[in-house]
Amino acid sequence: MDSQQAIAHLMELTAITQANATTLVATYGTDDLESALLEARDKKMISPEAASVARMALLTNLTRDRCQHVIDSTRDKATAEVDLYAAIRMVEAYHEVPPIVTRPALLAVLMRVNSDLAQQYLNETETDPQSVQRAILYIKAAQQNSSNATMALMRLYTSLPESTASRYLTGAGAQGLEVAIKLACEAGHIGKIQALVARLQARFEIDEEEAKHYAIDLDVKGDYSRATQQVIIDRFMVETCLDRQDASSYLNKTKYDIDAARHLFREDLCQTTIIDAENGDTRHPPDVHPNTHVIAVLGVTDGNNNASPSDDGWMVSD
């Protein structure tokens, strides 16, 4: 849009004067009305609530009236605090706005950045579909434990308003996100199953659907220890290609210390008898035991022409 259109749109969103709108557009350009309206809020040209309504309208392309209605419906009941994150989540749940629009909007609100930068973060995570959680974890890693990212994850996992989430994070202190979620549950701000799902997401950095699988589908009856053990078993199975029984055996021996289980597994691998198909006996099946690990090597062995039908006739192949 050109400058006149941008000025008109900003005035429509915020109800500020034409002179103020002209100054803001001159400062931020025609492509960053989001920063312009936040500047209008900071300079008290509009109220914080009016800025939230305007920002939601800008991010979602919904009317100001509809945004005001949704914001009123999602206020925190205890504090009447405007919760823009909850409002955008609501219109996403009602399919009023497609995920391709809501994802950068949600990330922008949670991380306190504009939507263009939020979209850039989403693009850099290279997930399909683009994941708000993955983007926040990416930011957290890149910024070395950013406090903004921790707050964003707390709100993402618990759906608590910012002031409430901040209180529990402060209470948890150095113990971190998972303890903050536990405190919120103990205080009755979130339910036990929601807290279990959130704690699994926080500890293992898994998405909500996977966390629900461990918390609900496996019928762990709300037991945090049982749920975490199932996650650890599955991860160890993937790493080692062991079946569930053998993976559980290693982890039970190490009290579910996965690093200790890895070490024990590597020790057992080192004690494995190596079957040399090139120079050994190929006339009989190898001596295989329950703890034998078979390592496939590409190609067919034919040492000393033993694979010839006129001689041995046996070969070892992948």
PyMOL commands that set and color helices and strands:
alter all, ss='L'
color gray80, all
select helices_A, chain A and resi 3-14+18-28+33-42+48-60+64-73+84-93+99-111+115-125+132-142+147-158+162-175+177-186+192-204+208-217+224-240+244-253+258-270+303-305
alter helices_A, ss='H'
color red, helices_A
deselect
rebuild
show_as cartoon
